Amino acid sequence: MNLFASFAMNNFLWLLWYNFVVDRPEVVKDNTLWCRLLHIILTYFLLSNYSWMLCEGLYLHTVLVSAFISEVLLLRCMLLVGWGTSLLEIIIYAAVRSVYGTPVENGACWLDETRYYLILQIPVCCTVGLNVLFLFNILRVLCIKLKRAPHAGSGASRASLQALRATLLLVPLLGLNYLLTPFRPEKNPPWEYAYEVVSAVTASFQVCNTYLMICEVYPNSFESTHVVIYLAK
């Protein structure tokens, strides 16, 4: 639910950003405080998307490999990581850019990317990298448990098919679809339009998949074994 909430807030703020800032040159020129605050809030919820994707990967990985962990404690840790780390990152980014940024870097409602984006990009890259590792280990545990499950069948092909289905669900849930579009191209190259289309399609698929996971999988998945079997059935 927190991941879906971060998606909803992020998309809503993007609509505000384009309608009230990007499409209004006079606002960008004036560089008012409210438009810079909107940039900071928007970026916070964008970062929280990645933080909650990491939390989803960490949660699934933890409940699969550890049967004795306290779910209450785990959820509290997820809340701290999901919302808290993003808050810390955006505070550092905003403070560093405000204090050390040049007049050009701090102008135009902070529309332009600057060197300080590394403060945001490095944690995002670490998040995606960790989720890749989580995915591989989740699938490893998944295959083992599927082979031991009563309905697993006698053939290895069934277990492989179930693992493939689980992968198709987990890849967008963990944000690994962003590996298809890791770097934004320079302005006006021949493939910029293709990049925009692929980004829009994968982002939409990710939101739909997250909604289905929240509504269908998690209400039926209270134990690690149930998560495994439900993901692959």
URCORBEL-V60675 format. One record per helix or strand of 3 or more residues. SS is the DSSP state (A for helix, B for strand). FROM is the first residue (numbers start at 1). TO is the last residue. Records with the same first field share a line. If there is no record, write none. Layout:
BEGIN
SS=FROM-TO, FROM-TO
END
This chain:
BEGIN
A=2-22, 25-30, 33-65, 71-100, 108-110, 115-148, 156-173, 176-181, 192-220, 224-232
END
